[in-house]
Amino acid sequence: MKEAVAAKPDDVISRVGLAQMMATAGDLVGAVPLLEAELAKNPAARGYGAIPAALVLGWVYQQLDQTAAANRWLDTLEAERKAGAWSADPGRELAYLAACGRREEALQLAARTPHLLLYGAPDPRDPMLEALVGEPRYEALQQRSIDKINVERARLGWAPLQRTK
């Protein structure tokens, strides 16, 4: 990701994406200045999966036990969510609800949104969604995602992905 940012320094998604990856890999402190700088330029900055930089930064501050800073960023997103701006992208709302500790709302969204799919690996372990792991509605969402990926893998002649435990 650092190479991607170096190659395209004006690409907001890559810069926020680098911070996302740093945070999920455990470099929370290193992600903060990248996200803060991006949000200072553009409060609506988005990273991979259209995840708002403010959501990532709010979650990072939660992990760093800086509740006031976390709430400041997460609260900026609530009005946008309530206005239905995320209705076409329930994955963004799922991450938001999970990060805000609104576990039951997140699980209800996972259960009632059949077109919602998780990105990435056969067993996505995005730490932002960690509070949902093990819940049947979330596990069903993971399985739907794997099944969708496997349809494409079969079309390409590739072996299916298997869930890891």
VENKA-V559951 format. One record per pair of residues at least 24 apart in sequence whose C-alpha atoms are under 6 Angstrom apart, sorted by the first residue. I is the first residue (numbers start at 1). J is the second residue. D is the distance in Angstrom with one decimal. If there is no record, write none. Layout:
BEGIN
[[I;J;D] [I;J;D]]
END
This chain:
BEGIN
[[13;47;4.5] [16;47;4.8] [17;47;4.9] [17;48;5.5] [28;60;6.0] [51;92;5.7] [59;99;5.8] [98;129;5.7] [99;128;5.8] [107;137;5.9] [111;137;5.4] [117;145;5.0] [118;145;5.6] [122;146;5.6] [122;163;5.4] [123;163;5.7] [123;164;6.0]]
END
